[in-house]
Amino acid sequence: MSTVFIALQANEETRPIIEAIELDNPQAVVNREPAMVKINAPGRLVIRRETIEEQMGRDFNLQELQVNLITLSGNLCEDEDTLTLTWDN
């Protein structure tokens, strides 16, 4: 199974986003570096707006991810509620 990943800048804005991704993806491996956080997952990674909102305590538009996004790997599928990275076999 191929690994998908997302890398975000490491800052206060991304802290609750990263926590939300960890909650929704227990199989994910989070690598924290000084300037970025890279989250790897086997085959699939799901980012849910609702979970991010719970962690942030405010409304969140998934488009806001782009402000702190460094890179990602995988096929991207998104709507207003979820952003999913997969590798289709």
C-alpha positions as CSV (number, residue, x, y, z in Angstrom):
1,M,0.0,0.0,0.0
2,S,1.4,3.4,-1.0
3,T,1.8,6.2,1.5
4,V,0.0,9.5,1.2
5,F,1.1,12.6,3.1
6,I,0.4,16.2,3.8
7,A,3.0,18.7,5.1
8,L,2.0,21.9,6.9
9,Q,3.9,24.8,8.4
10,A,4.5,24.3,12.1
11,N,2.8,27.2,13.9
12,E,-0.1,28.0,16.3
13,E,-2.6,28.1,13.4
14,T,-1.8,24.5,12.4
15,R,-1.7,23.0,15.9
16,P,-5.4,22.3,16.1
17,I,-5.5,21.1,12.4
18,I,-2.8,18.6,13.1
19,E,-4.6,17.4,16.3
20,A,-7.8,17.0,14.2
21,I,-6.0,15.0,11.5
22,E,-4.5,12.7,14.2
23,L,-7.9,12.1,15.8
24,D,-9.5,11.2,12.4
25,N,-6.6,9.1,11.2
26,P,-5.2,6.8,14.0
27,Q,-3.0,5.0,11.5
28,A,-1.2,8.3,10.6
29,V,2.4,8.9,11.6
30,V,3.1,12.6,12.5
31,N,6.7,13.8,12.0
32,R,7.4,17.1,13.7
33,E,10.3,19.2,12.5
34,P,11.3,22.7,13.4
35,A,9.5,24.4,10.5
36,M,7.0,21.8,9.4
37,V,4.8,18.9,10.3
38,K,4.5,16.0,7.9
39,I,1.7,13.5,8.3
40,N,2.1,10.2,6.5
41,A,-0.7,7.5,6.2
42,P,-0.9,4.2,4.5
43,G,-3.2,4.5,1.5
44,R,-5.6,7.1,2.7
45,L,-5.7,10.3,4.8
46,V,-9.0,12.1,5.6
47,I,-9.2,15.7,6.9
48,R,-12.6,16.6,8.3
49,R,-13.8,20.2,8.6
50,E,-16.0,19.3,11.6
51,T,-13.1,17.8,13.6
52,I,-11.0,20.8,12.9
53,E,-13.8,23.1,14.0
54,E,-14.1,21.1,17.3
55,Q,-10.3,21.5,17.9
56,M,-10.3,25.2,16.9
57,G,-13.5,26.3,18.6
58,R,-14.6,28.2,15.5
59,D,-15.9,27.7,12.0
60,F,-13.3,26.6,9.5
61,N,-13.3,26.5,5.7
62,L,-11.0,23.8,4.3
63,Q,-9.6,26.3,1.8
64,E,-7.8,27.8,4.8
65,L,-5.5,24.9,4.8
66,Q,-3.8,26.3,1.7
67,V,-2.3,29.2,3.8
68,N,-0.1,26.8,5.7
69,L,0.2,24.0,3.2
70,I,3.7,23.1,2.1
71,T,3.0,20.1,0.0
72,L,1.0,16.9,-0.3
73,S,1.2,13.6,-2.0
74,G,-1.8,11.5,-3.3
75,N,-4.9,12.0,-5.3
76,L,-6.9,14.8,-3.8
77,C,-10.6,14.7,-3.5
78,E,-12.4,17.5,-1.6
79,D,-15.7,19.0,-0.9
80,E,-16.8,21.6,1.7
81,D,-16.7,19.0,4.5
82,T,-13.7,16.7,3.8
83,L,-10.3,16.6,2.1
84,T,-9.2,13.1,1.2
85,L,-5.8,12.0,-0.1
86,T,-5.6,8.5,-1.6
87,W,-3.6,6.3,-3.9
88,D,-6.0,4.4,-6.1
89,N,-4.7,1.0,-7.1
